[in-house]
Amino acid sequence: MIDTVRAWLDADTHLVTTSTALGISPSATRKRLVRAEQALGRSLLHAPNARHELWLAIRALDLATG
């Protein structure tokens, strides 16, 4: 799940760009993001969303794991 969210954030939250980066269809990408929404209890695809909070969390994780 984190790979999908990371790719989505790297693609500036563009679904088609994310799909291309992951090598899957846009509908499969959307399904993965919906599952991430459910796991997080936060909206990703509809405003207001948790995009900035997730970016900060992933950046912190990257820094912590070096």
MOPAC internal coordinates of N, CA, C and O (Angstrom, degrees):
PM7 1SCF
backbone

  N    0.0000 0     0.00 0     0.00 0    0    0    0
  C    1.4568 1     0.00 0     0.00 0    1    0    0
  C    1.5257 1   110.54 1     0.00 0    2    1    0
  O    1.2310 1   120.02 1   139.42 1    3    2    1
  N    1.3298 1   117.57 1   -40.58 1    3    2    1
  C    1.4577 1   119.64 1  -177.05 1    5    3    2
  C    1.5325 1   111.00 1   -64.26 1    6    5    3
  O    1.2310 1   120.29 1   147.99 1    7    6    5
  N    1.3343 1   117.06 1   -32.01 1    7    6    5
  C    1.4680 1   119.44 1   178.16 1    9    7    6
  C    1.5169 1   111.09 1   -64.18 1   10    9    7
  O    1.2310 1   120.47 1   141.04 1   11   10    9
  N    1.3163 1   116.71 1   -38.96 1   11   10    9
  C    1.4620 1   120.88 1   178.39 1   13   11   10
  C    1.5190 1   110.56 1   -66.91 1   14   13   11
  O    1.2310 1   120.07 1   133.45 1   15   14   13
  N    1.3122 1   117.47 1   -46.55 1   15   14   13
  C    1.4676 1   120.89 1   179.98 1   17   15   14
  C    1.5282 1   110.02 1   -63.53 1   18   17   15
  O    1.2310 1   120.24 1   137.85 1   19   18   17
  N    1.3230 1   117.14 1   -42.15 1   19   18   17
  C    1.4631 1   120.92 1   178.73 1   21   19   18
  C    1.5404 1   110.56 1   -61.65 1   22   21   19
  O    1.2310 1   120.39 1   134.51 1   23   22   21
  N    1.3239 1   116.86 1   -45.49 1   23   22   21
  C    1.4671 1   120.50 1   179.09 1   25   23   22
  C    1.5265 1   110.93 1   -63.19 1   26   25   23
  O    1.2310 1   120.43 1   141.40 1   27   26   25
  N    1.3170 1   116.78 1   -38.60 1   27   26   25
  C    1.4661 1   122.15 1   179.37 1   29   27   26
  C    1.5248 1   110.35 1   -64.44 1   30   29   27
  O    1.2310 1   120.44 1   136.71 1   31   30   29
  N    1.3160 1   116.76 1   -43.29 1   31   30   29
  C    1.4620 1   120.63 1   177.78 1   33   31   30
  C    1.5291 1   110.62 1   -68.00 1   34   33   31
  O    1.2310 1   120.17 1   138.59 1   35   34   33
  N    1.3387 1   117.27 1   -41.41 1   35   34   33
  C    1.4681 1   120.93 1   177.94 1   37   35   34
  C    1.5264 1   111.93 1   -62.43 1   38   37   35
  O    1.2310 1   120.79 1   150.06 1   39   38   37
  N    1.3423 1   116.10 1   -29.94 1   39   38   37
  C    1.4652 1   121.53 1   179.18 1   41   39   38
  C    1.5266 1   111.87 1   -89.05 1   42   41   39
  O    1.2310 1   120.89 1  -164.09 1   43   42   41
  N    1.3280 1   115.90 1    15.91 1   43   42   41
  C    1.4698 1   121.68 1  -179.44 1   45   43   42
  C    1.5228 1   111.39 1    56.81 1   46   45   43
  O    1.2310 1   121.02 1  -143.05 1   47   46   45
  N    1.3148 1   115.65 1    36.95 1   47   46   45
  C    1.4652 1   126.36 1   177.85 1   49   47   46
  C    1.5304 1   114.02 1    62.66 1   50   49   47
  O    1.2310 1   120.19 1  -155.41 1   51   50   49
  N    1.3239 1   117.23 1    24.59 1   51   50   49
  C    1.4672 1   121.46 1   175.54 1   53   51   50
  C    1.5295 1   108.21 1   -88.75 1   54   53   51
  O    1.2310 1   120.87 1   -58.67 1   55   54   53
  N    1.3051 1   115.94 1   121.33 1   55   54   53
  C    1.4586 1   122.07 1  -173.96 1   57   55   54
  C    1.5271 1   112.44 1   -63.05 1   58   57   55
  O    1.2310 1   119.80 1   133.10 1   59   58   57
  N    1.3264 1   117.98 1   -46.90 1   59   58   57
  C    1.4694 1   120.93 1  -177.29 1   61   59   58
  C    1.5239 1   110.73 1   -65.93 1   62   61   59
  O    1.2310 1   120.21 1   138.36 1   63   62   61
  N    1.3161 1   117.21 1   -41.64 1   63   62   61
  C    1.4648 1   120.88 1   178.04 1   65   63   62
  C    1.5244 1   110.41 1   -63.43 1   66   65   63
  O    1.2310 1   120.60 1   139.48 1   67   66   65
  N    1.3123 1   116.46 1   -40.52 1   67   66   65
  C    1.4611 1   121.30 1   177.60 1   69   67   66
  C    1.5207 1   109.99 1   -62.90 1   70   69   67
  O    1.2310 1   120.66 1   135.05 1   71   70   69
  N    1.3119 1   116.33 1   -44.95 1   71   70   69
  C    1.4663 1   121.45 1   179.87 1   73   71   70
  C    1.5168 1   111.31 1   -59.55 1   74   73   71
  O    1.2310 1   120.80 1   136.31 1   75   74   73
  N    1.3121 1   116.08 1   -43.69 1   75   74   73
  C    1.4616 1   120.88 1   178.90 1   77   75   74
  C    1.5239 1   110.57 1   -62.94 1   78   77   75
  O    1.2310 1   120.44 1   135.91 1   79   78   77
  N    1.3136 1   116.77 1   -44.09 1   79   78   77
  C    1.4667 1   121.02 1  -179.94 1   81   79   78
  C    1.5261 1   111.51 1   -62.77 1   82   81   79
  O    1.2310 1   120.70 1   143.66 1   83   82   81
  N    1.3253 1   116.26 1   -36.34 1   83   82   81
  C    1.4662 1   120.88 1  -179.11 1   85   83   82
  C    1.5246 1   112.90 1   -85.79 1   86   85   83
  O    1.2310 1   120.63 1   164.41 1   87   86   85
  N    1.3316 1   116.41 1   -15.59 1   87   86   85
  C    1.4607 1   120.21 1  -178.48 1   89   87   86
  C    1.5169 1   113.46 1    73.86 1   90   89   87
  O    1.2310 1   120.87 1  -149.41 1   91   90   89
  N    1.3336 1   115.93 1    30.59 1   91   90   89
  C    1.4701 1   121.09 1   178.88 1   93   91   90
  C    1.5272 1   108.86 1  -131.02 1   94   93   91
  O    1.2310 1   120.38 1    -9.36 1   95   94   93
  N    1.3008 1   116.88 1   170.64 1   95   94   93
  C    1.4608 1   121.39 1  -178.76 1   97   95   94
  C    1.5297 1   110.74 1   -74.48 1   98   97   95
  O    1.2310 1   120.72 1   -22.92 1   99   98   97
  N    1.3400 1   116.22 1   157.08 1   99   98   97
  C    1.4635 1   119.00 1   175.62 1  101   99   98
  C    1.5310 1   112.70 1   -58.26 1  102  101   99
  O    1.2310 1   120.03 1   143.54 1  103  102  101
  N    1.3273 1   117.54 1   -36.46 1  103  102  101
  C    1.4729 1   118.88 1   179.84 1  105  103  102
  C    1.5262 1   110.86 1   -67.26 1  106  105  103
  O    1.2310 1   119.91 1   142.52 1  107  106  105
  N    1.3267 1   117.78 1   -37.48 1  107  106  105
  C    1.4658 1   120.43 1   176.99 1  109  107  106
  C    1.5305 1   110.34 1   -67.13 1  110  109  107
  O    1.2310 1   120.63 1   142.31 1  111  110  109
  N    1.3200 1   116.40 1   -37.69 1  111  110  109
  C    1.4640 1   120.43 1   177.26 1  113  111  110
  C    1.5155 1   110.67 1   -63.83 1  114  113  111
  O    1.2310 1   121.01 1   135.48 1  115  114  113
  N    1.3321 1   115.68 1   -44.52 1  115  114  113
  C    1.4680 1   119.84 1   178.59 1  117  115  114
  C    1.5278 1   110.59 1   -60.35 1  118  117  115
  O    1.2310 1   119.88 1   137.49 1  119  118  117
  N    1.3341 1   117.84 1   -42.51 1  119  118  117
  C    1.4588 1   120.88 1   178.66 1  121  119  118
  C    1.5185 1   111.44 1   -61.57 1  122  121  119
  O    1.2310 1   120.48 1   139.48 1  123  122  121
  N    1.3282 1   116.69 1   -40.52 1  123  122  121
  C    1.4658 1   120.10 1   178.14 1  125  123  122
  C    1.5297 1   110.87 1   -64.33 1  126  125  123
  O    1.2310 1   120.75 1   138.71 1  127  126  125
  N    1.3336 1   116.16 1   -41.29 1  127  126  125
  C    1.4627 1   119.69 1   179.47 1  129  127  126
  C    1.5242 1   111.51 1   -67.46 1  130  129  127
  O    1.2310 1   120.04 1   144.26 1  131  130  129
  N    1.3223 1   117.52 1   -35.74 1  131  130  129
  C    1.4657 1   120.93 1   176.29 1  133  131  130
  C    1.5291 1   109.55 1   -63.92 1  134  133  131
  O    1.2310 1   120.10 1   138.46 1  135  134  133
  N    1.3342 1   117.42 1   -41.54 1  135  134  133
  C    1.4771 1   120.23 1   176.70 1  137  135  134
  C    1.5283 1   110.44 1   -63.29 1  138  137  135
  O    1.2310 1   120.37 1   141.33 1  139  138  137
  N    1.3291 1   116.90 1   -38.67 1  139  138  137
  C    1.4688 1   120.00 1   177.03 1  141  139  138
  C    1.5237 1   110.10 1   -64.00 1  142  141  139
  O    1.2310 1   120.59 1   138.81 1  143  142  141
  N    1.3414 1   116.48 1   -41.19 1  143  142  141
  C    1.4738 1   120.45 1   176.86 1  145  143  142
  C    1.5258 1   110.55 1   -57.53 1  146  145  143
  O    1.2310 1   120.80 1   133.90 1  147  146  145
  N    1.3125 1   116.07 1   -46.10 1  147  146  145
  C    1.4629 1   120.80 1  -178.63 1  149  147  146
  C    1.5254 1   111.12 1   -63.73 1  150  149  147
  O    1.2310 1   120.49 1   138.80 1  151  150  149
  N    1.3286 1   116.66 1   -41.20 1  151  150  149
  C    1.4628 1   120.38 1  -179.90 1  153  151  150
  C    1.5275 1   111.42 1   -67.62 1  154  153  151
  O    1.2310 1   120.79 1   142.55 1  155  154  153
  N    1.3286 1   116.09 1   -37.45 1  155  154  153
  C    1.4560 1   120.92 1  -178.14 1  157  155  154
  C    1.5246 1   113.27 1   -83.95 1  158  157  155
  O    1.2310 1   121.09 1   157.75 1  159  158  157
  N    1.3220 1   115.52 1   -22.25 1  159  158  157
  C    1.4554 1   119.37 1  -174.34 1  161  159  158
  C    1.5187 1   111.82 1    68.45 1  162  161  159
  O    1.2310 1   120.87 1  -152.60 1  163  162  161
  N    1.3343 1   115.94 1    27.40 1  163  162  161
  C    1.4707 1   122.39 1  -177.54 1  165  163  162
  C    1.5169 1   109.14 1  -136.95 1  166  165  163
  O    1.2310 1   120.73 1   -29.04 1  167  166  165
  N    1.3089 1   116.21 1   150.96 1  167  166  165
  C    1.4511 1   121.47 1   177.82 1  169  167  166
  C    1.5230 1   110.65 1   -78.05 1  170  169  167
  O    1.2310 1   120.60 1   -43.89 1  171  170  169
  N    1.3184 1   116.47 1   136.11 1  171  170  169
  C    1.4575 1   122.23 1   172.81 1  173  171  170
  C    1.5220 1   111.00 1  -114.13 1  174  173  171
  O    1.2310 1   120.89 1   143.17 1  175  174  173
  N    1.3169 1   115.90 1   -36.83 1  175  174  173
  C    1.4593 1   120.67 1  -172.58 1  177  175  174
  C    1.5217 1   114.01 1   -94.03 1  178  177  175
  O    1.2310 1   119.85 1   166.45 1  179  178  177
  N    1.3223 1   117.88 1   -13.55 1  179  178  177
  C    1.4620 1   121.18 1  -177.54 1  181  179  178
  C    1.5315 1   109.63 1  -130.03 1  182  181  179
  O    1.2310 1   121.41 1   -38.08 1  183  182  181
  N    1.3126 1   114.91 1   141.92 1  183  182  181
  C    1.4753 1   120.21 1   179.73 1  185  183  182
  C    1.5220 1   110.23 1   -71.55 1  186  185  183
  O    1.2310 1   118.35 1   -31.12 1  187  186  185
  N    1.3022 1   120.75 1   148.88 1  187  186  185
  C    1.4742 1   123.24 1   -12.30 1  189  187  186
  C    1.5141 1   109.85 1   -72.38 1  190  189  187
  O    1.2310 1   120.76 1   -35.53 1  191  190  189
  N    1.3141 1   116.15 1   144.47 1  191  190  189
  C    1.4554 1   118.55 1  -177.67 1  193  191  190
  C    1.5166 1   111.38 1  -120.25 1  194  193  191
  O    1.2310 1   121.27 1    -6.40 1  195  194  193
  N    1.2991 1   115.18 1   173.60 1  195  194  193
  C    1.4611 1   122.31 1  -175.09 1  197  195  194
  C    1.5275 1   112.06 1   -98.32 1  198  197  195
  O    1.2310 1   120.02 1  -159.65 1  199  198  197
  N    1.3169 1   117.57 1    20.35 1  199  198  197
  C    1.4616 1   122.23 1  -174.44 1  201  199  198
  C    1.5300 1   112.55 1   -52.74 1  202  201  199
  O    1.2310 1   119.82 1   128.82 1  203  202  201
  N    1.3129 1   117.95 1   -51.18 1  203  202  201
  C    1.4591 1   121.00 1  -176.11 1  205  203  202
  C    1.5307 1   111.78 1   -67.56 1  206  205  203
  O    1.2310 1   120.81 1   140.30 1  207  206  205
  N    1.3133 1   116.06 1   -39.70 1  207  206  205
  C    1.4594 1   119.72 1   177.86 1  209  207  206
  C    1.5257 1   111.22 1   -63.89 1  210  209  207
  O    1.2310 1   120.52 1   139.64 1  211  210  209
  N    1.3268 1   116.61 1   -40.36 1  211  210  209
  C    1.4575 1   120.21 1   178.74 1  213  211  210
  C    1.5200 1   111.23 1   -67.28 1  214  213  211
  O    1.2310 1   120.29 1   139.42 1  215  214  213
  N    1.3208 1   117.05 1   -40.58 1  215  214  213
  C    1.4588 1   120.37 1   178.81 1  217  215  214
  C    1.5290 1   109.54 1   -59.46 1  218  217  215
  O    1.2310 1   120.70 1   134.05 1  219  218  217
  N    1.3323 1   116.26 1   -45.95 1  219  218  217
  C    1.4561 1   119.85 1   179.43 1  221  219  218
  C    1.5301 1   111.58 1   -63.70 1  222  221  219
  O    1.2310 1   120.33 1   139.21 1  223  222  221
  N    1.3077 1   116.98 1   -40.79 1  223  222  221
  C    1.4646 1   120.69 1  -179.45 1  225  223  222
  C    1.5267 1   110.90 1   -65.15 1  226  225  223
  O    1.2310 1   120.18 1   136.39 1  227  226  225
  N    1.3219 1   117.27 1   -43.61 1  227  226  225
  C    1.4658 1   120.34 1   179.64 1  229  227  226
  C    1.5231 1   110.51 1   -68.16 1  230  229  227
  O    1.2310 1   119.96 1   141.41 1  231  230  229
  N    1.3095 1   117.69 1   -38.59 1  231  230  229
  C    1.4667 1   121.30 1   177.23 1  233  231  230
  C    1.5396 1   109.73 1   -62.59 1  234  233  231
  O    1.2310 1   120.23 1   136.99 1  235  234  233
  N    1.3059 1   117.16 1   -43.01 1  235  234  233
  C    1.4658 1   120.96 1   178.01 1  237  235  234
  C    1.5271 1   110.70 1   -62.98 1  238  237  235
  O    1.2310 1   120.30 1   138.95 1  239  238  237
  N    1.3199 1   117.03 1   -41.05 1  239  238  237
  C    1.4601 1   121.49 1   177.87 1  241  239  238
  C    1.5175 1   110.66 1   -62.30 1  242  241  239
  O    1.2310 1   120.60 1   135.58 1  243  242  241
  N    1.3270 1   116.47 1   -44.42 1  243  242  241
  C    1.4629 1   120.90 1   178.03 1  245  243  242
  C    1.5315 1   111.71 1   -59.88 1  246  245  243
  O    1.2310 1   120.50 1   137.11 1  247  246  245
  N    1.3281 1   116.64 1   -42.89 1  247  246  245
  C    1.4525 1   120.85 1   179.88 1  249  247  246
  C    1.5233 1   111.80 1   -67.10 1  250  249  247
  O    1.2310 1   120.89 1   142.16 1  251  250  249
  N    1.3277 1   115.90 1   -37.84 1  251  250  249
  C    1.4604 1   120.84 1  -178.39 1  253  251  250
  C    1.5218 1   112.23 1   -70.61 1  254  253  251
  O    1.2310 1   120.68 1   147.62 1  255  254  253
  N    1.3184 1   116.30 1   -32.38 1  255  254  253
  C    1.4642 1   119.73 1  -177.52 1  257  255  254
  C    1.5150 1   112.08 1   -95.03 1  258  257  255
  O    1.2310 1   120.90 1   174.50 1  259  258  257
  N    1.3357 1   115.88 1    -5.50 1  259  258  257
  C    1.4482 1   124.40 1   172.39 1  261  259  258
  C    1.4446 1   116.98 1    56.38 1  262  261  259
  O    1.2310 1   120.10 1   180.00 1  263  262  261

